């Protein structure tokens, strides 16, 4: 398995609160844009997994982490993930590129996620698939940038988002945006949307599992490597 992490200094990480799920690497550390890689083979497939960071901010531990202190700040990385396996390039979430939102959330060293992909020699039209853990703006905001990608999202999440904007009289609902529903609708009209009911294997060694909790259709992505899932 190969790992890449953008150059962000993350002093320490604890278990992430259920309401703010994110994929957590065992150790996050300051690094150049591309790190050395460690490889693992599972079932004849040689996956590479990249953690791609595009900024960082600070929150009170009690806000960002389970059991955290209300008086201590913790660094929080804004990331999406790239999986290269079985001849496919997949994104787990897309990040977002709205500078107004970035400023509002106090994100430092904010870089357009597509620039980060460019650093991996990946262009938007080379992305074969996008797996959405859920439909909040910071996870789905650039979905429309990948015209050739098959999109996987839990049916419960898609239905929830559709219900939120059924009245057609508002463009935002909490952390959800009508424009992101539009990107999903476009993928559906082009035959690229895959609605998942619970669990699914989408490629050899890559599976999806419904967790719920954070949103009605939150899901996790499991990648099999030599050491296990």
N, C-alpha and C positions, 0 to 999 in steps of 0.2 A: 504494500500500500504506500503510495506517495503522499506526502503532506506538504502543503504550501500555506504559509500564513503571512499576510501583509505585515509591514513593519510597525506594529503597535506594541507599546509596553503595557502589559496587563499584570499589575503587581500580584494579585491573588484572586482566585475564584473559589466560591463555595458552591454547594448544590443550588441549582437555580429553582426559584419558586415555581409552583405548578402554573401560576397564572401568566408567567412569562417564560415559556419553554424555549430553549435554544440548544443546538447541538454543542456539547462541551468537549473539547479536547482534554486529555488527561493533564497536560501542562501547557499553558499559554505563556509565551515569553517574547521579549523584544527580539526582532530579527530583521534581516534585509527582506526585500520583496519576495525572493525565491529562496526557500530553504533546501538543504539536501534532502534526499528522499530515502525512505526505507520501503522495500518491496515485499509483498506477500502474495502468494498464489492460492486461490481457492477453486477447486473443481475445474482446473484448466483455464480459468479466467484470471487475468492479472490486473486487478483494479488499481487505479490511482485515485486518491481522494484528496482534494484541495480545499482547505479552509481559506476563504477569500474575504479579507476584512477591508472595509472601505471607510472606516472612521471609528472613533471611540468617544465615550462620554462617561460621566460619573453620576451615580445615584447613591442615595442612602442605602446601606445594606438591607434595611428592613423593607425597602421598596423593591429592590432588585433580586434579593436572595432569600431563600427560606431560612428563617431563624436568625436573620441578620440584625445588626445593631442599628437603632434609629439615629445614632450620633456619629457613625463611622461611614465614610464614603468608600465606594468600591468602583473600580474601573470596569466598564461594560463595553465589550466589543460588538460592533455592528458587522455582521457577516452573512454571506451566503456560501454555498458549497458547490463544488464541481466534482462529479464522478465520471471518470473515463473507464469504461469497461465494455467488453464484448463488441468493440468497434463503435460504441456509442458515446456521445458526450451529453451528460445530463446535468442540469442545474437543480439544486435543492433550494427553492425560493430564488428570488431575483434581486432583492434589495430594492432601493428606490433612488430617485435622482432629483427630488424637489429641494432646492436650496433653502426655501422658506421653512420647510419642515425640519431640515437639518439644523438650521439656526435655532428654531424653537425648542429643539431637544438638546441643544448645547453640544452637538457632535463636533469633535475636533478632528483635524486632518481629514476632513470629508473629501472623498474622491469618487467620481462617477463610477459605479460598478462596471460599466462597459469598458472603462479605461483599465480596470483591474483585469478584466477578461482579455483585453488586448495584450497585457503583460504575459498572459499564458498562451499567446498566439491563437486565441479563439475569437472568431468573429461571430456576431449574432446569428448569421445564417448557417453557421456550422453547428449550432446547438440543436441536438436531435430531440431533446425532451426537457420539460420543466416539471418538477414535482413540487407542488405547493403544500407546505405543512399546514397553512391556513391562509385566510384571505385578508389579513390586516395589511394596511398600506405599505408597511416596511418589508413585507414578505412577497408582495405581488406587484409592487409599483411599476416594474419594468416589463411586465409580461408581454405587452404589445411589441417589444423590441425583438422578439424571436419568432419570425414569421413561419419558420419551418418546423417548429417544435411541437411535438405531441405534449399535451398538458394533462397531468394527473392531479385530481383533487377529490377529496371525499364527497360523495353525493350529499351527505348531511351538511357539509360546509357550503356547497353550491346552492342547495335549497335554502339554507339560512340566509345567504347573501341575497338571493332572489326575493325572499319575503321582505327583507329590510327595505328594499326599494320598490316594492310592488305598487305603492301609491303614486310614484313618479313625481312627487312634489318636493323632493330634497335630493341633494347630491352627496351628502355625507351622513353616516350613522355611526357614531362612536369612532372606532378605528377602521371603519369600512368606507369605501368610496364607490360611487356610481361608475366612475371611469374604469375601475378595475373589473366591475361586473361586465362592462362593455367589452373589455379585452377577453374575458372568458366567453362571452356570447359570440364574439368573432371567431374564436377558436372552435366553438361548437358548430357554427355555420359552415366552417371549412373542413369539418370532420376530424379535427385534431384534439377534441376534448374527450378525456376518458374519466368517467365518474366511477369512483371506487366505492364499493360497499363493504366496509370493514377491512379485510385483508386481501392482498393481491401480490403476486409475483410478476414484476414487469419486465425483468431481464434475469438471466441466470445470476443468482447471487444477490439480487436487489429486490427487496420486498417492502411493502407498505403495511402499516398497522394503524388502525383507528385508536386514538387515545381519548379524544374529547377533553373536557376540562377547561382548557384555555378558551376554546371556542367549541361549538357543537360538533364540528368536523375536524378538529385538530388531528394530525397524523404524524407518525415518525417514519423515517426511512432506515431500513436495516440493510447493511452491506456485509456479505460474508467474506472474511479474509482467513488466512491460515490459522490465526489465533482464535477464531470464532466470530460470531456476529458482532 
